[in-house]
Every structure is written in structure tokens, then in C-alpha cells.
Amino acid sequence: MNYEVNKFVDVNGSSLQGKIKTTYDKLVELFGEPTYKDADPYAKVNAEWTVMATVKRTGDEYALIKDFEMDEDYTDEVKFTIYNWKDGYIPTEEYEWHIGGYGFDAVDTAYEIINA
């Protein structure tokens, strides 16, 4: 799987799909510095990474995710965000980070990258 972290990844219209427990340091190790940071204690989000991953899937995996059968392998682009929500600070300890996206494939892909 390949992925890039870029503030220009269009995640407009994405929404909360799940959560993952990890640390800020682990996210920085994998994704670099957040693509968005806000130290304002009243901000809804203080740290966020926007990610575009290219995932190779078998036809069977694709059918499970998209409810559509494919006879061959398929390359899928998955956009997702990882962010904190209404904490008033950037959590540095182990924390349940939010995963935003357009479906459960966002959660699956984030878990695959973080738990690799």
C-alpha cells in the first residue's frame, strides 16, 4: 500500500467513520507533522492529517467493501483523515483518534497503516 499525506487531499464531505487508539508520536512517525494544527482551545480540531492511500485489493475484498463483484484485482484510492475532536489541546498520550472518510474502507486502511 502506498499513501501520501497532503493538505490538498480533498476530504470535503467526509465524516466520522471510526476511531483508533494510538499516540500523537506514532502518528507523526507514520504521517509526519499534521497537515492542520490549531492551538485555539475552542477549536473543534487541534490536529489533523489528511491522507490519500492507494490500496490493491482482490476481487473478493472489493466485493466486501463496495458490495460489487470484480473478477480481477483492483486498485482503490482511499481518502481519510485522522484528527482529535473538541479537546482544546493536541493529545500527546494514548488517545482515541477519530478517523474520517467516506466509508468503512477509511477505517480499514487507517488501521492497516497504523498497525503494520
N, C-alpha and C positions, 0 to 999 in steps of 0.2 A: 504494500500500500504506500502510495506517495501522498504527501499533504503539504500545503503551504498555509502559512499564517499571514494574513494581509488585511489591513484595514479597509481595503477596497472590495473585499468579497461582499457581494450583495446579499444580505440576510434580511432584507425588508420583508415583513410579514411572517417571519419565523416566530415560534412561540415555545414555551417551556415543554420539553418532551420527557425530561427525566433529571436525575441528579447523580453525582458521583462523589464519593468521599476521597479526598486527596489533599495535598498541601499546595500552597502557593509556590513553594520552591520546586516541587515536582512539575507543576505546570510551566514554570519559567524554564526549567531544564528541557522540557519537550517542545515548547512552543515559542520560547523567547519571551521578551517583555510583552505585557498586554498591549493589544492594538488600541485599547481605550483605557484611560485612567482618569479618575476624578476623585480628588481628596475631600470634596464637599461632604460633610456628614449628613446632609439632607438629600444627596443624590440617590436615585434608585439603584444605580450600578456604580461601583467604585473601580472595578477591574473587569475587563472582558477581552477574550481572544476570539477573533473570527477566523474560521478555518475552512479551507476547501480541500477535501480529500478525494483522491481517485482510487476507487476500490474495484478490484477484479473479483467478479462473482461467478459462480457456476450457474447454469440454468436453474437448478433446483433452489439455490439460495435466492435467486432473483424472484422466483415464483413465491417464495415465502414472504419476501419483503413487499413486493409490488402486486401480489395476487394475480400474476400474469405468467404464463408458461413460456419459457425460452428453451430452444433445443441446444443452444451453444452457450459458451461462456460470454460474459458481458462485462463491460467496464462502466461503472456508475460514478457520477460525481455527487458527492455528499457535502452539503454546506451545513456548518453548525457553529454555535457559539458556546463558550464556557464563561460563566460570569457569576458574581455574587449578587445578592438581591436584598436591598434595604437594610444593610448592616451598619452603614455610617462610617465604615472603615474597610480597608482591604484585609481580609482574614489571612493570617500567615500560618496559623496552626492547622491541624487537620480539620477540614470543613466539607460540608455537603455543597459542592459547587453545582450550579444549575446548568443544564445542557439545553440549549435552544436549537430548534431546527424545524423541519417540515414533516417529520415522521419519525418512527422508531429507529430508522436506519441512522439517524443522527446520534442517538444514544449508543447504538451498537458500534458505530465507527469510533466515537469518542472513547468508549470502554476498551476497544481493541488497541487504540494508540496508547492510552494511559496505562493499561495493564500488560503491555507487551514486555 
